[in-house]
Amino acid sequence: MSHHYSGPDFRFPRGDARLDFTDLYAFPKPGDTGKSILIMNVHPSAGENPPGPTTSEPFAPEALYELKIDSDGDAVADVAYRVRFSAFKRGAQTAILHRVDGPQAAGTGDGGRVIVDGAPVSLGREARVTEAGDTRFFAGWRSDPFFCDVEGAKSNLQFTGDDFFADKDVCSIVLEVPNSALGEKEVRLWARTLTPDDGGGWLQVERGARPAQAVACRRKRCLPRR
């Protein structure tokens, strides 16, 4: 699924581009059907309201980026992958990946079993991949896979033929895991971003699962749900 600018009036959640969830992908690893690849994209490199580039800091260090996996069809998460990032210092940032299994995976928190720690975030063209046992992890800037005629969408669907995202980037969190890590049945997958709340817990600020789940609205003109 893909959607951008899911805050009010084509803005970002809480006004922070780093919290904006944009894409969710899951597919078998090419050439190895025993493994799967999960991708969560956030943080478009350019905003629409206000227009212009967003921050060069890839991920918010105060935020929690989470993938939820339901492995038994009851719409309750049985596995959760949780990613936190260090502060962006001297042009660098690192990631820590936790995994949570069982009833705690359905909850909210930043704990769990450490899978990857200190993984470097990719800031340029080179993909810096971290391997830990049977898991491979990537986080960093990549070309935005989304395409949309933004001006046409804002103008009562009078499309211009221009792909606003053709030269834009997005920040990706990518996991390569063995299928056995996801369960033995068909899985359901969703993703979300969270920030600390005033009570010391976590507040969900963005979530995505089904294609075209979000409604894009501006000035009371909306694209319908599908």
C-alpha positions in Angstrom: 0.0 0.0 0.0 1.1 3.6 -0.5 0.0 7.0 0.7 1.8 10.2 1.6 0.9 13.3 3.5 -1.7 11.7 5.7 -2.0 14.6 8.2 -4.7 17.2 7.8 -4.7 19.2 4.6 -1.8 17.3 2.9 0.5 17.8 6.0 2.5 15.3 8.0 1.4 13.7 11.2 2.2 16.1 14.0 3.9 18.2 11.4 6.9 15.9 11.3 7.8 14.3 8.0 9.9 11.6 9.8 6.7 10.2 11.3 4.8 10.0 8.0 4.2 6.4 7.0 4.2 6.0 3.2 4.5 2.4 2.0 4.3 -1.2 3.1 5.6 -4.1 1.1 5.9 -7.9 1.7 7.2 -10.4 -0.9 9.3 -13.5 -1.3 13.0 -13.0 -1.7 13.9 -13.3 -5.3 15.8 -16.6 -5.9 15.1 -17.9 -2.3 11.5 -18.9 -1.6 12.5 -19.8 2.0 12.8 -16.1 2.9 10.6 -13.0 2.9 11.3 -9.3 2.6 9.3 -6.7 4.6 9.6 -3.0 3.8 8.2 -0.1 5.7 8.8 3.4 4.2 8.5 6.7 6.0 9.6 10.3 5.6 9.1 11.7 2.1 12.0 14.0 1.1 9.6 16.7 0.0 6.5 18.2 1.5 3.4 19.6 -0.2 2.0 21.8 2.6 4.2 23.7 3.1 6.0 22.9 -0.2 9.7 22.2 -0.2 12.3 19.7 1.0 11.9 18.1 4.4 14.7 17.5 7.0 17.8 15.6 6.0 17.7 13.7 9.3 16.3 10.3 8.2 14.5 9.0 11.2 13.2 10.6 14.5 15.2 9.4 17.4 12.3 9.9 19.8 10.0 7.8 17.7 9.2 4.1 17.5 8.8 2.4 14.1 6.9 -0.9 14.3 5.9 -3.8 12.0 3.1 -6.0 13.4 2.5 -9.5 12.1 -0.6 -11.7 12.7 0.3 -15.3 12.0 -3.0 -17.0 13.0 -5.7 -15.0 11.3 -7.3 -13.4 14.5 -6.2 -9.8 13.6 -4.1 -9.7 16.8 -0.3 -9.4 16.4 1.7 -12.4 17.3 5.1 -11.0 16.2 6.3 -7.4 16.3 9.5 -5.9 15.0 10.4 -2.6 16.6 13.0 -0.1 15.4 14.5 2.8 17.3 17.2 5.2 16.0 20.0 7.1 17.6 20.2 10.9 17.5 21.5 12.2 14.2 25.1 13.4 15.0 28.0 14.4 12.8 26.0 13.3 9.8 25.4 9.7 11.0 22.6 7.7 12.6 22.3 4.1 13.8 19.4 1.7 14.4 18.5 -1.0 16.9 16.0 -3.7 16.0 13.9 -5.7 18.6 11.6 -8.6 18.1 8.7 -9.5 20.4 6.7 -12.7 20.3 3.5 -13.8 21.8 0.9 -11.7 23.7 3.4 -8.8 24.2 3.6 -8.3 20.5 0.0 -7.0 20.5 0.9 -4.3 23.0 2.8 -1.1 22.8 6.4 -0.7 23.9 10.0 -0.4 22.7 11.4 -3.5 24.4 11.9 -7.0 23.1 14.8 -9.3 22.1 17.6 -7.4 20.4 18.2 -8.7 16.9 20.4 -5.9 15.5 22.2 -3.2 17.4 24.2 -0.3 16.0 23.2 -0.8 12.4 24.4 2.2 10.3 21.7 4.2 8.5 22.4 4.6 4.7 22.6 8.3 3.7 23.8 7.9 0.2 23.6 5.6 -2.8 25.4 2.7 -1.1 23.1 0.3 0.7 24.6 -0.5 4.1 23.1 -3.8 5.1 23.6 -5.4 8.5 23.4 -9.1 9.0 22.6 -10.8 12.3 22.2 -14.6 12.2 19.3 -15.3 9.7 18.2 -11.7 9.6 19.3 -8.9 7.3 18.5 -5.3 8.0 18.6 -2.0 6.1 17.5 1.5 7.0 18.1 4.7 5.0 17.3 6.9 2.1 16.1 5.3 -1.2 14.1 6.4 -4.3 10.5 7.0 -3.6 8.4 4.2 -5.2 5.2 6.2 -5.1 3.8 8.0 -8.1 1.0 10.6 -8.0 -0.2 13.6 -10.0 -0.4 15.8 -6.9 -1.6 19.0 -8.6 -4.3 17.0 -10.5 -5.4 15.4 -7.2 -5.8 18.9 -5.7 -7.6 20.3 -8.7 -10.8 18.2 -8.6 -9.0 15.3 -10.3 -8.1 17.4 -13.4 -4.8 15.6 -13.9 -1.7 17.2 -15.5 0.3 14.1 -16.3 3.2 15.1 -14.0 4.5 12.6 -11.5 5.4 14.7 -8.4 7.5 11.9 -6.9 9.7 11.0 -9.9 12.7 12.7 -8.4 11.9 12.3 -4.7 13.3 10.0 -2.0 11.9 8.2 1.0 13.4 6.5 4.1 13.1 2.7 4.1 13.3 0.1 6.9 13.9 -3.3 5.3 13.9 -6.7 6.9 14.9 -10.0 5.3 13.8 -13.0 7.4 13.3 -16.7 7.0 9.6 -17.6 6.5 9.8 -19.7 9.7 10.2 -16.4 11.6 6.7 -15.3 10.4 4.7 -18.5 11.2 3.4 -21.4 9.3 0.2 -19.9 8.0 -0.8 -16.9 5.8 0.2 -13.7 7.7 -1.4 -10.3 8.0 0.9 -7.3 8.2 0.6 -3.7 9.3 3.0 -0.9 10.3 2.8 2.2 12.4 4.9 5.0 13.9 4.6 6.1 17.5 5.9 8.9 19.7 6.1 9.2 23.5 3.0 10.5 25.3 2.9 12.6 28.3 2.3 9.7 30.6 5.5 7.9 29.8 4.0 5.5 27.3 3.6 5.6 23.5 1.0 7.3 21.3 0.3 5.9 17.8 0.5 8.8 15.3 0.4 6.9 12.0 -0.7 3.5 10.8 -1.2 1.7 7.5 -2.2 -1.8 6.3 -4.8 -2.0 3.6 -4.2 -0.5 0.1 -5.6 3.1 -0.3 -6.7 3.0 3.4 -6.2 6.7 3.9 -8.4 9.4 2.4 -6.6 12.3 0.8 -8.5 15.5 1.5 -8.0 19.2 0.8 -10.6 21.9 0.9 -13.3 19.3 1.3 -12.5 17.5 -1.9 -11.6 13.9 -1.2 -10.5 10.8 -3.0 -12.8 8.0 -2.1 -11.8 4.9 0.0 -11.2 1.8 -2.0 
